[in-house]
């Protein structure tokens, strides 16, 4: 994996370079605590908080916003800023490794979700993709933070490397503490009565390290929260600034209904699995609220910066991945090349606002604001490093940019509104595709447009190319590839240039013939 070579690409997770600093009282007083609250498979519409806006830039509610119940997200959004065009990779491991390294998946080459037991490149998948994932030799965000005096805590889902590899354990990747993180991405079960998978057919996905809750009625989301709170409290007692990477297994399948919230959806008219998915959303939201409460009780909310986001588009069981259903009005879902597969909720806020706080004066975040400029998960690393007063090694390429200006609610004219999503794999929901966003335009190139997927064959009447103007057509209803040939050629050249700059790898039609994108 080309993560640290200078000519290679970047990924973000926010630090500042410098020698390791002892975690004494003076240092702790100058540096904020940092929480990344990451939700699995949560898209931008899986919340009661409206992220999409109308023509005047005001929040616009859609039916799904009235289906879900996320008061803690609303609480956080009211204290800070939410982004309505924030992108992640369309599947989980690529996003998670991008957060750890600050590099786009095309550069770090973990371009698919990592099957813990076998190489899942796909029959035409790029043979040189990084199925091995992260290793202890890689530069990571928690590693940098740990070297700079932060207590680094991993809670929940990891999915950084396959079984038998050192990177499967977050404790080998810069985290001083790992609770429940392993090679797999989905829990065996959310139920304590089933020992989180140990007493099911899904033992190979049994969540480790939570034996004290086995046989109880403690839902997995709650167990992780109960584990996180004393670790945060301990860091506060020891006067050590902390980086908490709280990565929920929720809301990934299996869609086990959380009994604490089931009654809220029984009359919704939605299918049973969709109701269960909604309970997972509400349980995750309760966890967020519980952590915000604890930060206030510990007296550190004013000096704790929270970043809330999803790792890919929604996987709500409401419809086919290429239709408008689970992310309505956006098209597509997790794994898809449409916006519903890559747009995720993103909120940045101080856990409690205090304009007089020196840290908050340095990082001023307006309350209840919406940022419409394009940003993505690679921006996390440089942002957090800036916040922490740390820096990545000079020979480590970072693709993202600090969000400091965007967090003020103002535009940043120096930033290009671009996003690259490269998926040289199959069979999956969207096979062998690359998507390139540049300003208002978006192009999707399908290397093998007729490959079978889990939902049948995908047929494109315009061949390998899909072209959309997201300003005029935010919900991708009209393919302009044939009617705008010059724009298509311009966008495809940008896509090709981006892949070359990131030293991307490509699908193959045999072991010796890579299939890079072609101009129309």
C-alpha positions as CSV (number, residue, x, y, z in Angstrom):
1,X,0.0,0.0,0.0
2,X,1.6,3.3,-1.1
3,X,0.7,5.3,1.9
4,X,3.8,7.1,2.9
5,X,5.7,7.8,-0.4
6,X,5.8,11.5,-1.1
7,X,4.6,11.3,-4.7
8,X,1.6,9.2,-3.6
9,X,-1.8,10.4,-2.4
10,X,-3.3,11.7,0.8
11,X,-5.9,11.0,3.4
12,X,-6.9,12.9,6.4
13,X,-7.3,12.5,10.1
14,X,-6.1,15.8,11.6
15,X,-2.8,16.3,13.5
16,X,0.1,18.7,13.7
17,X,3.7,17.6,13.3
18,X,6.2,18.0,16.0
19,X,8.1,16.1,18.7
20,X,6.2,14.0,21.2
21,X,4.9,16.1,24.1
22,X,4.5,15.0,27.6
23,X,0.8,15.0,28.6
24,X,1.2,17.3,31.6
25,X,-1.3,19.9,32.8
26,X,0.0,22.8,30.7
27,X,-0.2,20.8,27.5
28,X,-3.6,19.4,28.3
29,X,-4.9,22.9,28.9
30,X,-3.9,24.0,25.5
31,X,-5.2,21.2,23.4
32,X,-8.8,20.0,22.9
33,X,-10.1,16.6,23.2
34,X,-11.2,15.1,19.9
35,X,-14.1,12.7,19.3
36,X,-14.8,11.1,15.9
37,X,-18.2,9.5,16.2
38,X,-18.5,7.2,13.1
39,X,-21.7,5.4,12.2
40,X,-21.6,2.4,9.9
41,X,-23.8,2.5,6.8
42,X,-25.5,5.7,7.8
43,X,-26.4,7.9,4.8
44,X,-27.3,11.5,4.7
45,X,-31.1,10.8,4.8
46,X,-31.0,8.4,7.8
47,X,-31.8,11.1,10.3
48,X,-34.5,13.5,11.5
49,X,-31.9,16.3,10.9
50,X,-32.4,17.8,7.4
51,X,-29.1,18.1,5.6
52,X,-30.4,18.8,2.1
53,X,-31.3,22.4,1.4
54,X,-33.7,24.3,-0.9
55,X,-32.8,26.9,-3.5
56,X,-32.4,29.5,-0.8
57,X,-29.9,27.3,1.1
58,X,-32.4,26.6,3.9
59,X,-32.8,23.1,5.4
60,X,-35.5,21.1,3.5
61,X,-37.3,18.2,5.1
62,X,-38.2,15.1,3.2
63,X,-40.4,12.1,4.3
64,X,-37.4,10.1,5.6
65,X,-36.5,13.0,7.9
66,X,-39.9,12.5,9.6
67,X,-39.5,8.7,9.8
68,X,-36.2,8.6,11.8
69,X,-35.7,10.0,15.3
70,X,-32.3,11.5,16.1
71,X,-32.7,14.2,18.8
72,X,-29.1,14.0,19.8
73,X,-27.9,14.6,16.3
74,X,-30.2,17.6,16.3
75,X,-28.7,18.7,19.6
76,X,-25.2,18.5,18.1
77,X,-26.2,20.2,14.8
78,X,-27.7,23.1,16.8
79,X,-24.3,23.6,18.5
80,X,-22.3,23.5,15.3
81,X,-22.2,23.1,11.6
82,X,-23.4,20.4,9.3
83,X,-22.2,19.8,5.7
84,X,-24.7,18.9,3.0
85,X,-22.2,17.8,0.4
86,X,-19.8,15.7,2.4
87,X,-18.5,12.6,0.7
88,X,-17.2,9.2,1.8
89,X,-16.2,6.2,-0.2
90,X,-19.2,4.1,-1.1
91,X,-18.1,1.1,1.0
92,X,-16.7,0.9,4.5
93,X,-13.0,-0.2,4.6
94,X,-11.9,2.4,2.0
95,X,-13.4,5.2,4.1
96,X,-12.0,3.9,7.4
97,X,-8.5,3.6,6.0
98,X,-8.9,7.0,4.4
99,X,-9.7,8.5,7.8
100,X,-6.7,6.7,9.3
101,X,-4.2,7.9,6.6
102,X,-5.7,11.0,5.0
103,X,-5.5,9.4,1.6
104,X,-8.1,8.8,-1.1
105,X,-8.8,5.1,-1.6
106,X,-7.4,5.3,-5.1
107,X,-4.0,6.1,-3.5
108,X,-4.0,3.8,-0.5
109,X,-5.5,1.1,-2.7
110,X,-7.8,-0.6,-0.2
111,X,-10.6,0.2,-2.7
112,X,-13.0,-2.5,-1.6
113,X,-14.5,-3.7,1.7
114,X,-12.0,-6.1,3.2
115,X,-13.3,-9.7,3.4
116,X,-11.7,-10.9,6.6
117,X,-11.1,-14.4,5.3
118,X,-10.3,-14.2,1.6
119,X,-9.2,-11.8,-1.1
120,X,-12.5,-10.3,-2.6
121,X,-11.1,-8.4,-5.5
122,X,-13.8,-9.9,-7.8
123,X,-13.3,-11.9,-11.0
124,X,-12.0,-8.8,-12.9
125,X,-10.8,-6.9,-9.8
126,X,-7.6,-5.0,-9.7
127,X,-5.0,-7.6,-8.7
128,X,-2.7,-5.1,-7.0
129,X,-5.4,-3.6,-4.7
130,X,-4.5,-3.6,-1.0
131,X,-6.6,-6.5,0.5
132,X,-4.0,-6.6,3.3
133,X,-5.2,-3.2,4.6
134,X,-3.3,-1.3,7.2
135,X,-0.1,-2.5,9.0
136,X,1.9,-1.3,12.0
137,X,4.4,0.3,9.6
138,X,1.8,2.7,8.2
139,X,1.4,6.3,9.2
140,X,-2.0,6.7,11.0
141,X,-3.9,9.5,12.7
142,X,-4.0,7.8,16.1
143,X,-0.3,7.0,15.8
144,X,0.6,10.6,15.3
145,X,-1.7,11.8,18.0
146,X,-0.3,9.2,20.4
147,X,3.2,10.4,19.7
148,X,2.0,13.9,20.5
149,X,0.7,13.2,24.0
150,X,-2.9,12.1,23.2
151,X,-4.6,9.1,24.8
152,X,-6.0,7.3,21.7
153,X,-9.1,5.1,22.3
154,X,-10.7,2.8,19.7
155,X,-14.3,1.7,20.5
156,X,-16.3,-0.6,18.2
157,X,-15.9,-1.5,14.5
158,X,-12.4,-1.6,13.0
159,X,-12.3,-3.5,9.7
160,X,-8.8,-2.2,8.8
161,X,-7.2,-5.6,7.8
162,X,-8.1,-9.3,7.4
163,X,-7.8,-12.1,9.9
164,X,-4.2,-13.1,10.6
165,X,-2.8,-9.7,9.9
166,X,-1.5,-7.4,12.5
167,X,-3.6,-4.5,11.3
168,X,-6.8,-6.4,12.2
169,X,-6.2,-5.2,15.8
170,X,-6.4,-1.4,16.1
171,X,-3.9,-1.6,19.0
172,X,-1.3,-2.2,16.4
173,X,-2.2,0.9,14.4
174,X,-1.7,3.7,16.9
175,X,-4.5,3.1,19.3
176,X,-3.5,2.6,22.9
177,X,-6.8,1.0,23.7
178,X,-9.0,-1.2,21.6
179,X,-12.5,-2.3,22.7
180,X,-14.4,-4.6,20.3
181,X,-12.4,-3.9,17.1
182,X,-11.6,-6.8,14.9
183,X,-11.1,-7.8,11.2
184,X,-14.8,-8.1,10.3
185,X,-17.2,-5.3,9.6
186,X,-20.6,-6.7,10.7
187,X,-21.5,-8.0,14.2
188,X,-22.6,-11.6,14.6
189,X,-25.5,-10.2,16.6
190,X,-26.5,-7.0,18.4
191,X,-28.1,-9.0,21.3
192,X,-26.3,-9.6,24.6
193,X,-28.6,-12.7,25.0
194,X,-26.7,-14.1,22.0
195,X,-23.3,-13.0,23.3
196,X,-23.1,-10.6,20.3
197,X,-22.7,-13.6,17.9
198,X,-20.9,-16.1,20.0
199,X,-24.1,-18.1,20.3
200,X,-25.2,-17.9,16.7
201,X,-24.2,-19.3,13.3
202,X,-22.3,-16.1,12.8
203,X,-19.6,-16.9,15.3
204,X,-16.9,-15.8,12.9
205,X,-18.3,-12.3,13.4
206,X,-18.7,-12.5,17.1
207,X,-17.8,-9.2,18.7
208,X,-14.8,-9.6,21.0
209,X,-14.1,-8.2,24.4
210,X,-17.6,-7.7,25.7
211,X,-17.9,-10.9,27.8
212,X,-19.2,-9.1,30.8
213,X,-22.5,-8.4,29.0
214,X,-23.0,-11.9,27.6
215,X,-26.4,-13.3,28.6
216,X,-27.7,-9.9,29.5
217,X,-30.3,-7.8,27.7
218,X,-27.6,-5.1,26.9
219,X,-27.9,-4.2,23.3
220,X,-24.5,-3.9,21.5
221,X,-24.8,-0.2,20.9
222,X,-25.3,0.3,24.6
223,X,-22.5,-2.0,25.6
224,X,-20.0,0.0,23.6
225,X,-21.2,3.2,25.1
226,X,-20.8,1.7,28.6
227,X,-17.3,0.8,27.7
228,X,-16.4,4.1,26.3
229,X,-17.5,6.3,29.2
230,X,-15.0,5.1,31.9
231,X,-12.1,5.3,29.5
232,X,-12.9,8.9,28.8
233,X,-13.3,9.6,32.5
234,X,-9.9,8.0,33.2
235,X,-8.2,10.2,30.6
236,X,-9.8,13.2,32.3
237,X,-8.7,12.1,35.7
238,X,-5.2,11.7,34.5
239,X,-5.3,15.1,32.7
240,X,-4.4,13.6,29.3
241,X,-6.1,15.0,26.2
242,X,-7.9,12.2,24.4
243,X,-8.7,11.1,20.9
244,X,-11.8,8.9,21.0
245,X,-12.6,7.1,17.8
246,X,-16.1,5.8,18.6
247,X,-17.0,3.6,15.6
248,X,-20.4,2.0,16.0
249,X,-21.2,-1.4,14.4
250,X,-24.7,0.1,14.1
251,X,-26.4,0.5,11.7
252,X,-24.9,-2.3,9.7
253,X,-26.8,-5.5,9.0
254,X,-28.0,-7.8,10.6
255,X,-31.0,-5.6,11.2
256,X,-31.6,-6.7,14.8
257,X,-34.4,-4.6,16.2
258,X,-33.4,-2.6,19.3
259,X,-36.3,-3.4,21.7
260,X,-35.8,0.0,23.5
261,X,-37.2,1.8,20.4
262,X,-39.3,-0.7,18.5
263,X,-42.6,0.8,19.6
264,X,-41.7,4.1,17.9
265,X,-41.9,2.5,14.4
266,X,-44.5,-0.3,14.7
267,X,-47.2,1.9,13.1
268,X,-45.0,3.4,10.5
269,X,-46.2,1.2,7.7
270,X,-42.6,0.4,6.8
271,X,-41.4,-3.3,6.4
272,X,-40.1,-5.0,9.5
273,X,-36.4,-4.7,8.5
274,X,-36.8,-1.0,7.8
275,X,-38.3,-0.6,11.3
276,X,-35.4,-2.5,12.8
277,X,-33.0,-0.3,10.9
278,X,-34.7,2.8,12.4
279,X,-34.3,1.3,15.9
280,X,-30.6,1.0,15.2
281,X,-30.4,4.6,14.1
282,X,-32.2,5.7,17.3
283,X,-30.0,3.6,19.5
284,X,-26.9,5.1,17.9
285,X,-28.4,8.5,18.5
286,X,-29.0,7.7,22.2
287,X,-25.3,6.7,22.4
288,X,-24.3,10.1,21.0
289,X,-26.5,11.8,23.6
290,X,-25.1,9.8,26.4
291,X,-21.5,10.7,25.4
292,X,-22.4,14.4,25.1
293,X,-24.0,14.2,28.6
294,X,-20.9,12.6,30.0
295,X,-18.6,15.3,28.5
296,X,-20.7,17.9,30.3
297,X,-20.7,16.0,33.6
298,X,-17.0,15.7,33.4
299,X,-16.7,19.5,32.8
300,X,-14.8,19.1,29.5
301,X,-17.6,19.7,26.9
302,X,-16.3,23.2,26.2
303,X,-12.9,21.8,25.3
304,X,-14.0,18.7,23.3
305,X,-14.5,18.9,19.5
306,X,-16.9,16.4,18.0
307,X,-16.9,15.2,14.4
308,X,-20.0,13.1,13.6
309,X,-20.2,11.2,10.2
310,X,-21.2,8.1,8.4
311,X,-18.7,5.8,6.6
312,X,-20.7,5.4,3.3
313,X,-24.2,5.9,1.9
314,X,-27.3,4.4,3.5
315,X,-28.0,0.7,3.5
316,X,-31.6,1.1,4.7
317,X,-33.6,-1.9,3.5
318,X,-36.1,0.2,1.6
319,X,-35.3,-0.5,-2.1
320,X,-32.9,-1.5,-4.8
321,X,-29.4,0.1,-4.8
322,X,-30.0,2.1,-8.0
323,X,-33.4,3.4,-7.3
324,X,-34.7,6.3,-5.3
325,X,-35.9,4.7,-2.0
326,X,-33.6,4.4,0.9
327,X,-31.9,7.8,0.4
328,X,-34.9,9.6,-1.2
329,X,-34.8,12.0,-2.8
330,X,-31.2,11.1,-3.6
331,X,-30.7,8.1,-5.9
332,X,-28.8,5.0,-4.8
333,X,-27.5,3.5,-1.6
334,X,-24.4,2.0,-0.1
335,X,-22.0,0.6,-2.8
336,X,-23.7,2.6,-5.6
337,X,-22.1,5.2,-7.8
338,X,-25.0,7.6,-7.3
339,X,-25.1,10.3,-4.6
340,X,-27.0,8.1,-2.2
341,X,-24.1,5.8,-2.1
342,X,-21.4,8.4,-1.2
343,X,-23.1,11.4,0.5
344,X,-23.0,11.1,4.3
345,X,-24.0,13.2,7.3
346,X,-21.2,15.3,8.7
347,X,-21.5,17.5,11.8
348,X,-18.7,19.4,13.5
349,X,-19.3,21.0,16.9
350,X,-17.9,21.8,20.2
351,X,-19.7,19.5,22.7
352,X,-20.8,22.7,24.5
353,X,-20.5,26.2,23.2
354,X,-18.5,28.7,25.1
355,X,-17.4,31.7,23.0
356,X,-15.1,32.8,25.8
357,X,-13.1,29.6,25.7
358,X,-9.7,30.2,24.1
359,X,-9.8,26.9,22.2
360,X,-13.2,27.8,20.7
361,X,-11.9,31.2,19.8
362,X,-9.2,29.5,17.8
363,X,-11.7,27.2,16.1
364,X,-14.9,29.3,15.8
365,X,-17.9,27.1,14.7
366,X,-21.2,28.9,14.3
367,X,-24.3,27.4,15.9
368,X,-26.9,25.8,13.6
369,X,-25.0,26.6,10.4
370,X,-24.9,24.7,7.1
371,X,-21.9,24.4,4.9
372,X,-22.7,23.6,1.2
373,X,-19.1,23.4,-0.1
374,X,-17.9,20.0,-1.1
375,X,-15.6,18.2,1.4
376,X,-14.8,14.6,2.1
377,X,-13.4,12.1,4.6
378,X,-9.8,12.7,3.6
379,X,-10.2,16.2,5.1
380,X,-10.5,14.8,8.6
381,X,-6.9,13.9,9.1
382,X,-5.4,17.3,8.3
383,X,-8.2,19.0,10.2
384,X,-7.7,17.0,13.4
385,X,-3.9,17.5,13.2
386,X,-4.4,21.2,13.0
387,X,-6.7,21.1,16.0
388,X,-4.2,19.0,18.0
389,X,-1.2,21.0,17.0
390,X,0.4,18.0,15.4
391,X,1.6,17.2,11.9
392,X,2.0,14.2,9.6
393,X,5.5,13.1,8.6
394,X,6.7,15.1,5.6
395,X,7.1,12.0,3.5
396,X,3.5,11.0,4.0
397,X,1.2,12.2,1.3
398,X,-2.2,13.6,2.4
399,X,-4.9,14.2,-0.1
400,X,-7.3,16.1,2.1
401,X,-7.2,19.7,3.3
402,X,-8.0,21.3,6.6
403,X,-11.6,22.2,7.2
404,X,-10.8,25.1,9.4
405,X,-12.2,27.8,7.1
406,X,-15.2,25.8,6.1
407,X,-16.1,25.1,9.8
408,X,-16.6,28.9,10.2
409,X,-19.5,28.6,7.8
410,X,-17.8,30.6,5.1
411,X,-16.7,29.4,1.7
412,X,-13.1,28.6,1.0
413,X,-12.3,29.7,-2.6
414,X,-8.9,28.0,-2.5
415,X,-10.6,24.6,-2.3
416,X,-11.5,22.7,-5.5
417,X,-14.9,21.1,-5.2
418,X,-13.8,17.7,-6.4
419,X,-14.2,14.1,-5.2
420,X,-12.8,10.8,-6.6
421,X,-14.5,7.5,-6.0
422,X,-12.6,4.5,-7.5
423,X,-14.1,1.0,-7.3
424,X,-12.1,-1.5,-9.5
425,X,-14.0,-4.5,-8.2
426,X,-17.0,-6.7,-8.6
427,X,-19.4,-8.4,-8.3
428,X,-21.1,-6.0,-6.0
429,X,-23.8,-3.4,-6.1
430,X,-22.0,-1.2,-8.6
431,X,-19.2,-3.0,-10.4
432,X,-16.0,-1.7,-11.8
433,X,-16.7,2.0,-11.8
434,X,-15.0,5.3,-11.2
435,X,-16.9,8.5,-10.2
436,X,-15.5,12.0,-10.5
437,X,-17.1,15.1,-9.1
438,X,-15.8,18.5,-10.3
439,X,-17.8,21.5,-9.4
440,X,-21.4,21.1,-10.5
441,X,-20.6,18.2,-12.8
442,X,-20.3,14.5,-12.1
443,X,-19.2,11.7,-14.4
444,X,-19.4,7.9,-13.8
445,X,-17.3,5.6,-15.9
446,X,-18.3,1.9,-16.0
447,X,-15.3,-0.2,-17.0
448,X,-17.5,-3.3,-17.4
449,X,-21.1,-2.0,-17.6
450,X,-22.8,-5.3,-18.1
451,X,-21.3,-7.3,-15.2
452,X,-23.8,-9.2,-13.1
453,X,-24.4,-7.9,-9.6
454,X,-26.3,-9.1,-6.6
455,X,-29.3,-7.4,-8.0
456,X,-29.0,-8.7,-11.6
457,X,-27.4,-7.0,-14.6
458,X,-27.0,-3.3,-14.8
459,X,-27.7,-2.0,-18.3
460,X,-26.7,1.5,-19.5
461,X,-28.3,2.7,-22.7
462,X,-25.4,5.2,-23.1
463,X,-22.7,2.6,-22.7
464,X,-19.9,3.2,-20.3
465,X,-20.7,6.8,-19.4
466,X,-23.1,8.6,-17.1
467,X,-22.9,12.4,-16.8
468,X,-25.0,14.6,-14.5
469,X,-25.2,18.3,-13.6
470,X,-25.8,18.2,-9.9
471,X,-26.8,21.9,-9.8
472,X,-29.6,21.4,-12.2
473,X,-30.3,17.8,-11.4
474,X,-29.3,17.0,-7.8
475,X,-31.1,13.7,-7.8
476,X,-29.4,12.3,-11.0
477,X,-32.5,11.7,-13.0
478,X,-31.1,12.6,-16.5
479,X,-27.9,11.2,-18.1
480,X,-26.4,14.0,-20.2
481,X,-23.6,11.8,-21.7
482,X,-25.0,11.9,-25.2
483,X,-26.3,15.4,-25.2
484,X,-23.2,17.1,-23.8
485,X,-20.3,15.3,-25.6
486,X,-17.7,18.1,-25.0
487,X,-18.6,18.3,-21.3
488,X,-18.3,14.5,-21.1
489,X,-14.9,14.6,-22.7
490,X,-13.7,17.3,-20.3
491,X,-14.9,15.4,-17.2
492,X,-13.5,12.1,-18.4
493,X,-10.1,13.8,-18.9
494,X,-10.3,15.1,-15.3
495,X,-11.2,11.6,-14.1
496,X,-8.3,10.0,-15.9
497,X,-5.9,12.7,-14.7
498,X,-7.0,12.2,-11.1
499,X,-6.5,8.4,-11.3
500,X,-3.0,8.9,-12.7
501,X,-2.1,11.4,-10.0
502,X,-3.2,8.9,-7.4
503,X,-1.4,6.0,-9.0
504,X,-4.6,4.0,-9.1
505,X,-4.9,0.4,-10.1
506,X,-7.5,-0.9,-12.5
507,X,-9.7,-3.9,-13.2
508,X,-8.4,-6.5,-15.7
509,X,-9.8,-8.6,-18.5
510,X,-7.0,-11.1,-17.9
511,X,-4.0,-11.1,-15.6
512,X,-1.9,-9.0,-18.0
513,X,-4.4,-6.5,-19.3
514,X,-5.5,-3.6,-17.0
515,X,-8.6,-1.7,-18.1
516,X,-8.1,2.0,-17.4
517,X,-10.8,4.5,-18.3
518,X,-11.1,5.6,-21.9
519,X,-12.1,9.0,-23.3
520,X,-15.4,8.9,-25.3
